[in-house]
Amino acid sequence: MSRVQACDVLVVGAGPAGCCAAQRAAALGARVLLVERRRQIGLPVQCAEFVPWQLGQHVSIPRRCIAQDIDAMHTLLPDGRRVVKASRGHVLERALLDKHLAASARLAGAELWVGWKATQREGDEVLLRRGQREARVRARVVVGADGPGSTVARWIGQSQADFVHGAEVEVVLPEPRPAAEIYFHPAYAGGYGWLFPKGETANVGVAVNVAMGGRLGEALAHLLDGLGLSTASVVGRLGGAVPSGGPVARLRAGNVLLAGDAAGLAHPVTGGGIAPAVLSGQLAGEAAARAAAGGDLSALEAYPAAWHEAMGGPMRRALANRRYLDAHWSQDPAALSAVVAE
């Protein structure tokens, strides 16, 4: 049977963007429904799990959600040079963080439906399905936070075309490694490799541009071999697409807002998406609550304006760097090192 659920704000997707949008909107008094298509919040993990320390200024990160603190970033260039920079941050237990953020949204008053997928929008109603069950939701504002292949973004004509594709394994380390490590090499076409330590284990992965000839399996094997890490030490695997084309043209259309990866807000070069997801989710949730309370959808324009004021400049520079890197990618280690250093 189908039933109609009325709310002020419907948030689709319970990752960091969706949970933060739901928490902020509910804290401001909105009736919020947060829906997540997966059966478990935070799983499977599709993330390298590194975040800069500044994220803690925007959202609480319980100590249990941090696998290892990081103080430095080592970048290995194709010509063999190693660049060491101070880079404070954390390697997370991402599944625990997502559950913490979902709990924060629920404690703020948001209703949480797990295992429900948003499938269609018909007029002012959104159709949700869970197996053979369905429900219809009538919301004043919809926040799409449902990842790179966002259904909500498709509804408003804002689907993305530019991605890099990643593959990652969690491996047991023969000894602890104190720093985050980034690797550039011609084998990682249009992308890079990484090692983010988590105490006894580390997330080791690569991102490549398939359109530029990147081959995920070969690239990951190349990185593991270079690090002297055996596939016999692998305790987990994941993969997925990461937006690399920068923000979609419209973060808002009608009563719909897009946040996080659904809006293309991952860093175009590094692929880092957790911090932009948290910030965009909070800004979207605040605008959604105020628009719903006042009955004036024009108040939703406060969200894209606030996002561009906070992150527009850094995002434009990162996108320019992404395009430069793609245009000047080289199979020659010395030439590629010059491009990366630039």
N, C-alpha and C positions, 0 to 999 in steps of 0.2 A: 504494500500500500504506500501511497505517496501522501505526505503531510507537509503543510506549509509552516515554516519557521520564520518568524519576523525578528529582525535585529537591526541595530544601527549600522554595525560594521561587520562584514563577512571577510575574514582573512583566509586566503587559500594558501596553504603551505606552512608547516610548523618547523622550519629551519630557523636560524638566527633572525632573518629579516621578518618572517611572519610572527614569530614569538614576541619579538620586540615591538612590532606594530600592535599586536593584540594587547600586550601588557600596557603600553602607553595609552592606547585608546580606552581600555577598561579603567585604568587609573584616573582618567579624566571624566569618568562617569558614563561612557558609552556602553550599550548592550552589545557585546562582542561574541561572535561565534568564530572559533579557530578550527579549521578542518585540515587534516593531514591524510594523504592517500596511503601512506605506508602503515603497516600494522604496529610498528614500534617507532617511537620518536627517536631520531638520531641514528637509526640503523637502516641500511648499511652505511657506514661512514664513507663519504666520497670527498675527501679533503686531505691535504698534506698536513694540516693541523697547526701550522705556525702562525702566530699573531704577534704584532708589535705590542710593546708594553702599554702604549697609549690607549689600547682598547679598554683597559681597566678603568679609564676615566669616564667611559660612557656606559659601562655595564659591569655589574659585579661578576667576578670570576672566582668561585670558591676554590680553595686550595686543592680539593679533591679532583678538580677538573684540569689540573696542570700536571703533565707528566714530567717536564723538565724546564727549568729556566735557562734562557739563552742570553749571553752577553756579547757575542761576536758572530759575525758572518764572514765566512771564508768563500771567496769566489775564485774558482780555478778557470783561467782563460785557456783557449785552445793551444796557445803557444807555450803553455807550461807555467806561466806566471800565476802566482797566487796573491790575490788582493785581500787584505784583512781589514775589516771595518768594525767599529763598535756598533752593535745592533741588539739592543735589549728587547727581549720578547719572551714568549712562552711557546712550547710545544704542548698542545692540548690533548686531553682525552675528549675528543669532539663529541662523542655520543653522550658523555656525562654533561657537557656544557649544554647541548641541545635540550636534554631533559630538565636541567636546571632552569633554562629560559622558559620552557613550556610550563614548568611548575610556577614560575614567577607570574606568567600570564594568567594562569588559573587562579592563583592567590589574589591577583588584582581584580578578579571577577569575571574573566573571560570563560565562556563555555568551550570545552575542547572535545571534538569528535575525531577519533583516530580510526583510520581504515576507510575513510570516506573520500571519494574522488569527485572533484568538480568536473562535470562532463559537458554541460551545455548552459547557455544563457538564453532565456526566452523572455523577451521584454524586460520587466523589472525583477524577474525571478531567475535564480541559478539552480540548476538540477544537480543534485548530489547522488552518487550511487555507492553502495557498499554490498558487493555480491549481488544478490537478487533484490535487495532493499533499495528504495530510493526515497529522497526527501527533496522538497523544494524550499528554497530560502529566498525571502524577500528582504533585501538589505538596502539601506540608504546609500552606503558606500561599500565598494568591493576593493580589497587590497590583494593584488596578485603577487605572491611571494613563493611561487611554485617552481623555481629553478630555471635552468637554461632553456629547457624545452617547454616553457610556460604555456599552459592552456589559456590562462587569462590574457596573456599578451597577444595570443592569436585572436582572441575575441575582438580586440581593438586594433588589429592590424599592425602589431609591433613585434612580430617574430624576428629572431636574430638569424644572421647568416654566417657570421665570422666566429670561428671557434678554433681553439687548439684542443687536441685530444691527449688525455693523460692516462698513464698506467703506473701503478704504485704497488709496492710490496712492503710489508712490515717484516723486518729481518732481525734475528738475534745478533747482537754485536759481540765480537770476540773480546772487546774491551770498551769502556765508556768513551764517548766522544763529547767534548764540552761545547762545541760550536755548531751552528747551522752551516751547511755547506751547499754551494751552488756551483754547477758545472755547465760550461758552454763548450760545445764541440760540433763540428760539421755533421756528426751522426745524429744530432738532435735537431733536425731541420726546422727552423723557425721557432725553436723552443729552447729548453734547457733541462738539466737534470738537478736533482736535489737529494740531500740527506739531512733529515731533521731528527736528531737523537731524542729518545724517550727513555733514558736510563738503560735498561738491559736490551732494549730493542731500538730500532730506528725506522722511520718512514723513508724509503728510498724509491724515487720515481722519476719519470721523464714526462715532459709535455712536448708534442711535436705538431707541426702544421702538416696535415696529411696532403693538402693541396700542393705543398712544396716538396713532396716526395718523402715526408717523414714516415718511418716505419716503427710503430710502437714496440713490437716484440724485439726487433733488432736493437733499438735504442736502449731499452731496458736491460737487455743482456749485455750490451757494451758497457753500461754504467756499472752493473754489478761486477762484471769481470774486472773493470778498472779499479774498483774499490776492494777487490779481493774477497768479495762476499759470495758465498755459495747458495744456490737455490735450496740446498738442504737445510738452510737456516730460515727459510721463509715460513712465517706463521700467519700470514694474511695477505690477501690480494684485493685490489679495487681498481676502478678506472672510471672514466667519464669525460664529458665535454666541458670545457671552460670558455665562457664568452671572452673574446679578444678584440671585439670591434668597438668597445666603448658604449656609453649609454644609448639606449634606443631614442628615436627622435622625439617621442612624447612619453613622459613619465605619468601623464594624466590625460585621460580622455573620458569626458562625461563624468560618471560617478565612479570610475575605475582608476586606481593608482597602481603603479608597478614599483616593486622594491627588490633589492638584492640582485641575484643572478637573473631573475626574470626581467629586470630592467637593463641588463648588460653592465652592471656596476662593478664587476670584478676588475681588478687592476689589469690593463691590457698587456703588460709585459710579464709581470710575475704571476698573474692569475689569482693573487690574493683576494678572497671574497668575503671573509668573515667580518672584518672591520667595516667595509662599506655596507654589508648587509645589516649590521647592527644599527649603524647611523641612519641609513635610509629607512629602515623599519620604524625606528623611533620617530623620525620626522613625518613619515606617512601616517603612522598611528595618531599622532597629535593633530595633523590636519584633518584626518578622517573624523575624529571625535568632535572637533569644533564645527566642521561642516554639518555633521549629523545633528548636533545640538541646535545649531542656528537655522537649520533647514535651507541653507544657502550653499549650493554646490560650488559656487565660484570661490568659496573659501578653500577649496582643494588646491587652488593654484599656489597657495602658500607652501605646499610641499616641493614642487620642482624649483620654486624660487629659493627656498631654504637649502635644498641640496646643491644647487649650482653655486650658491654663495659659499657654502662650506667646502665643497669638493670639486667644483667645476674647473678651477685652474689646474690643480694637480692632475685631474683626470685628462684634461686636454693635452698636457705635457706628456703624460704617459702614453696616450694614444699616438701622439706624434712620434715618440720613441719606438713604439710598436711598428708603425709604418716604415720608419727609417730602417729598423732592423730587418724587416721583411724585404725591403727594396734592395738592401745591400748585403744580404746573406751570401756567404762565400764558402766554398769547400776548401779554401786554403786557410790553414790554421792561423797564419800570421795576419792575413787580411781580415779574417773574422774577429780575431782579437782586437784589431784596431776599431772595428765596427762596434763591438761590445763596449770597449773602453770609452768610445765616443758617447 
